[in-house]
Amino acid sequence: MASGAPRVFVSHLAGIAVFDPNGDQVGRVRDLVAMLRVGNRPPRLLGMVVEVVSRRRIFVPMTRVTGVESGQVITTGVVNMRRFEQRPTERLVLGELLDRRVRLVDTGEEVTVLDVSIVQLPARRDWEIDKVFVRKGKGGALRRRGETLTVEWSAVTGFSLEEHGQGAESLLATFEQLRPADLANALHHLTPKRRAEVAAALDDDRLADVLEELPDDDQVEILGKLKEERAADVLEAMDPDDAADLLSELPEEDKERLLMLMRPDDAADVRRLLAYEERTAGGLMTTEPIVLRPDATVADALARVRLQDLSPALAAQVYVCRPPDETPTGKYLGTVHFQRMLREPPGTLIGSVVESDLPPLSPGTSLPAVTSYLAAYNMVAAPVVDASGSLLGAVTVDDVLDHLLPDDWRETEFHEPPQTPGVARHGRTARGQ
């Protein structure tokens, strides 16, 4: 390596933007592709896996990369938009090399890979992995445990072996700022083995958020690899309607066993949802909308709407009911929308501004009728009320869209925008071409 050649640790590349020469963003880096070589020769870095606007993952050869600097990657602007498919001889650097247990050649001591660095070879566009950042001692949740050191690639051995029980702490650190939908997308593209390891390393709330964004098959696969007690904890952390959808995919005996392990109150909400047909308001609704009594003030309502864990659709309105306040409630009185609250003094009683002119949905309302209701009245959520007048829950527009889109919509790209000038769609042949 020539003196002064730039070295970049790959954890710093995860999620950074990729631009063409005109300054237009092509996408974001989701992984790097390397090819291991015989002996102790450092692996050659073939290219980057870049997620474009449509969520398609494409391959950008390192020969197309003109700069890696200041938190961004610059390309020549000519990229192949064909979906990336990993080849048998290739390794994903973030997905497969980080957290691996390897051995130091000199001492035989087992260490954990926390990061690797890449460097551009002199007078060429080729890049290779040159150094490995490792931690001595046992792997575990405490990432600072044990001495850390940076060694040459040739100073470690074990990258070519299939590893069982590989950790995921370093991989998760590279994706910690991702939204749940984006982390779910990253998880979907990992191998089943790595998917299970990452899921095991996530805390219950984060895993619950990610599961809600995954395709059904991935949800069932991940839940099935968790210990039953932890699976029940994760189901409790999910929105009741999402937990019910997931449990409905399981065999009856597995579903019942997990429900028995859940807290009684959480299990009761899920059981109520499972009792309704899937494509009805009752099957679509969440049982946890914002419910207030009529003597609550606008200030009380705004404080509830402000809660960070609420989705935008649920935070758009509150439902005014007689006690009890938990669903199924006492008599449903009406709805107050967020914009109306902003126009009223904080001390105004919420019962004095309630809107009761729109009829609520019944739990048996069909999906097409729910869709028409939301569209006709420009609503992002609608109350679901039973024959006795009790509020059972609310149907949100995101849950409606989940059921209107094709079953595999999470596994496909968004519709692609018009092609950016300078970004060509050439067929890919060999890597780096």
Secondary structure, DSSP 8 states (H G I E B T S, - for coil): --TT--EEEGGGTTT-EEE-TTS-EEEEEEEEEEE--STT---EEEEEEEEETTS-EEEEEGGGEEEEETTEEEE-S-B--SB----TTEEEIIIIITT-EEEETTT--EEEEEEEEEEE-TTSS-EEEEEEEEEES---S-TT-S-EEEEEGGGEE-TTS--SS---HHHHHHTTTS-HHHHHHHHHTS-HHHHHHHHHHS-HHHHHHHHTTS-HHHHHHHHHHS-HHHHHHHHHHS-HHHHHHHHTTS-HHHHHHHHHHS-HHHHHHHHHHHTS-TTBHHHH-BS---EE-TT-BHHHHHHHHT-TTS-HHHHTEEEEESS--SSS-SBEEEEEEHHHHHTS-TTSBGGGS-B--S--B-TT-BHHHHHHHHHHTT-SEEEEE-TTSBEEEEEEHHHHHHHHS-TTGGGS-----S--TT--B----STT-
